[in-house]
């Protein structure tokens, strides 16, 4: 047990000792500063995440807030105290996407007749700079949230969650091959002792760069049991 945290956060909150906090430095985490849906990163980290759950910790948490966030792309989840996260603003979001996701990748414009280009950099206006195919010209496009002019050209992919844990796994596939809710039988088991694993499709058309291989298994065809 961390006795310093116990003294500052728990012991001082007892009714007969409710004045001792006046002489104690307030610790981070006493005020919630994140909400579901916020985009964040770990303090000192770069990978963006989205907050999926925020709650007050009781057992061993000294009443501080804990946050569960999901990494963009991989879908992996982590849980930390809220002060260990940094909220991302729109400028960071654009810059982060530019650094992590655009350089050297093929994009297509969201025009009636799409044009294609290779990502080069992010300019001072936080626009994506592309070298366009065919012409070789350099053009800049905005990628601000809800007004994106580009999208990455990616193979069709879908996300699977196994019964063995909360992490999401991305796989390549063909459009229409699976739908959300489909059960899949994996021949490449996620169990430590081997065997088979059942997963469920939780999202389709994810356009994830984490999808580097096809699903090694088969779709389970089910039918309802007769209740009589």
Secondary structure, 3 states (H helix, E strand, C coil): CCHHHHHHHHHHHCHHHCCHHHHCCCCCCCCCCCCCCCEEEECCCCCCEEEEEEEECCCCCCCCEEEEEEECCCCCEEEEEHHHEEECCHHHHHHHHHHHHHCCCEEEECCCCCCEEEEEEECCCCEEEEEECCCCCEEEEECCCCCCCEEECCCCEEEEEECCCCCEEEEECCCCCCCCCCEEEECCCCCCCCCCEEEEEEEECCCCCCCCCECCEEEECCCCCCCC
